[in-house]
Amino acid sequence: MSDEADLPPKQRIDPQALPPKPRPRPQDPVEQEFWERCQSGRLHFQRCSACHAWRHLPRYMCARCGSPDFTWQPSSGKGTLFSWTVTHQALHPAFAAEVPFVAAVVELDEGVRMATRLVGCSPGEVTLDMRVELDFEPLGDDFLLPVFRPAEAEDSRNEP
């Protein structure tokens, strides 16, 4: 007997009945620009033109120096796992087939932190400060959501 057959009918997953995953709904043009830039398959963050501080979430003024001047700069897409939690209950039906999953905060090498999902590993494999790299999860045919996965092992050919 399968595990799903042991569940009450209301808890069984019917993949055909799952709604699509929700997409971000930006309320502000500067936030909208962040999501539009993600659609190129590359992560970009704002960088202050005055003090050169990286910033995320997108905003109109630098938190460090107050300057309104910034540029969008590409991120390396590499970072470390700063914090995480394992989600065992889907708060949206579109995620029901994926529980348990890892909701994470990643600190990018540029210094900004980003709330995201960690994919490509089981919750038991997750460790604090593990190296991660950017990936994108397609939501439908026209939207890319940034997620992270464990980084591939560093090249050890240069070690003695």
C-alpha positions as CSV (number, residue, x, y, z in Angstrom):
1,M,0.0,0.0,0.0
2,S,1.4,3.4,-0.9
3,D,1.9,6.2,1.5
4,E,-0.6,8.4,-0.3
5,A,-3.3,5.7,-0.1
6,D,-3.0,5.9,3.6
7,L,-3.9,9.5,3.6
8,P,-7.5,10.8,4.0
9,P,-8.9,11.8,0.6
10,K,-8.7,15.5,1.3
11,Q,-4.9,15.2,1.9
12,R,-4.2,13.2,-1.2
13,I,-2.4,15.1,-4.0
14,D,-4.1,15.2,-7.4
15,P,-1.4,16.7,-9.7
16,Q,-4.1,17.6,-12.3
17,A,-6.0,19.6,-9.7
18,L,-3.0,21.7,-8.5
19,P,-3.2,25.4,-9.3
20,P,-0.2,27.1,-10.8
21,K,2.4,28.5,-8.4
22,P,1.8,32.1,-7.5
23,R,4.0,34.7,-9.0
24,P,5.4,37.8,-7.3
25,R,3.0,40.8,-7.6
26,P,5.2,43.9,-7.4
27,Q,3.4,47.0,-6.2
28,D,6.2,49.4,-7.2
29,P,8.1,50.2,-10.4
30,V,11.5,49.6,-8.9
31,E,10.4,46.2,-7.6
32,Q,8.9,45.4,-11.0
33,E,12.3,46.2,-12.6
34,F,14.0,43.6,-10.3
35,W,11.6,40.9,-11.5
36,E,11.9,41.9,-15.2
37,R,15.7,41.6,-14.9
38,C,15.3,38.1,-13.5
39,Q,13.6,37.1,-16.7
40,S,16.9,37.3,-18.6
41,G,18.1,34.3,-16.5
42,R,20.5,36.5,-14.5
43,L,20.1,38.0,-11.1
44,H,20.7,41.8,-10.7
45,F,20.8,43.9,-7.6
46,Q,20.9,47.7,-7.1
47,R,24.3,49.2,-6.3
48,C,24.6,52.7,-4.9
49,S,26.4,55.1,-7.3
50,A,27.7,57.2,-4.3
51,C,29.0,54.6,-1.8
52,H,28.9,51.5,-3.9
53,A,26.8,49.5,-1.4
54,W,24.8,46.6,-2.8
55,R,21.1,46.5,-1.8
56,H,18.2,44.2,-1.8
57,L,15.2,44.6,-1.6
58,P,15.0,47.2,-4.3
59,R,14.4,50.7,-3.0
60,Y,14.8,54.4,-4.0
61,M,17.4,55.5,-1.6
62,C,20.6,53.9,-0.2
63,A,20.2,52.8,3.4
64,R,23.9,53.5,4.0
65,C,24.4,57.0,2.6
66,G,20.9,58.1,1.5
67,S,21.8,58.7,-2.1
68,P,19.0,58.2,-4.6
69,D,21.4,57.3,-7.4
70,F,22.0,53.7,-8.3
71,T,22.6,51.3,-11.1
72,W,21.5,47.7,-11.6
73,Q,24.5,45.4,-11.5
74,P,24.7,41.6,-12.3
75,S,25.2,39.3,-9.3
76,S,27.7,36.4,-9.4
77,G,24.7,34.2,-8.3
78,K,27.0,32.6,-5.7
79,G,26.6,32.7,-2.0
80,T,26.2,30.9,1.3
81,L,23.1,29.6,3.2
82,F,22.5,32.1,5.9
83,S,19.4,30.5,7.4
84,W,16.6,28.1,6.5
85,T,13.6,26.2,7.7
86,V,12.0,23.0,6.4
87,T,8.4,23.5,5.4
88,H,6.3,20.4,6.1
89,Q,2.9,22.0,5.3
90,A,2.1,23.7,2.0
91,L,0.5,27.1,2.7
92,H,-0.6,27.2,-1.0
93,P,-2.0,24.2,-2.8
94,A,0.5,24.5,-5.7
95,F,3.3,23.5,-3.3
96,A,1.6,20.4,-1.9
97,A,3.5,17.9,-4.0
98,E,6.9,19.4,-2.9
99,V,6.7,19.2,0.8
100,P,8.9,19.0,2.7
101,F,10.9,21.8,1.0
102,V,13.6,24.2,2.2
103,A,12.7,27.9,2.5
104,A,16.0,29.7,2.8
105,V,17.8,33.0,3.2
106,V,20.9,33.2,1.1
107,E,23.7,35.7,1.6
108,L,25.1,36.4,-1.8
109,D,28.8,37.1,-2.3
110,E,27.9,40.7,-3.0
111,G,26.7,41.0,0.6
112,V,22.9,41.2,0.1
113,R,20.5,38.6,1.6
114,M,17.6,37.1,-0.3
115,A,14.7,35.0,0.7
116,T,14.4,32.0,-1.6
117,R,13.9,28.3,-1.9
118,L,16.7,25.8,-1.8
119,V,16.3,23.0,-4.5
120,G,18.3,20.1,-5.6
121,C,18.9,18.5,-2.1
122,S,17.0,16.9,0.6
123,P,16.3,18.8,3.9
124,G,18.7,16.5,5.7
125,E,21.6,17.5,3.5
126,V,21.3,21.2,4.3
127,T,24.1,22.8,6.4
128,L,24.7,26.3,7.7
129,D,27.1,28.3,5.5
130,M,26.9,25.7,2.6
131,R,27.9,27.2,-0.7
132,V,24.9,27.7,-3.1
133,E,24.5,28.9,-6.6
134,L,21.7,30.5,-8.5
135,D,19.2,28.6,-10.6
136,F,15.8,29.6,-12.0
137,E,12.5,27.7,-11.7
138,P,10.2,28.3,-14.6
139,L,6.7,29.2,-13.6
140,G,4.7,28.5,-16.7
141,D,6.1,29.5,-20.1
142,D,6.9,33.1,-19.4
143,F,8.3,33.6,-15.9
144,L,11.6,32.6,-14.2
145,L,11.8,32.6,-10.4
146,P,15.2,32.7,-8.8
147,V,16.0,29.8,-6.5
148,F,19.3,28.3,-5.3
149,R,20.9,24.9,-5.2
150,P,24.0,23.5,-3.6
151,A,27.1,24.6,-5.4
152,E,29.1,22.1,-7.3
153,A,32.3,21.1,-5.5
154,E,35.2,23.5,-6.0
155,D,37.8,22.4,-8.5
156,S,40.5,20.6,-6.5
157,R,43.1,20.4,-9.3
158,N,45.1,23.2,-7.9
159,E,45.5,21.6,-4.4
160,P,49.0,20.2,-3.6
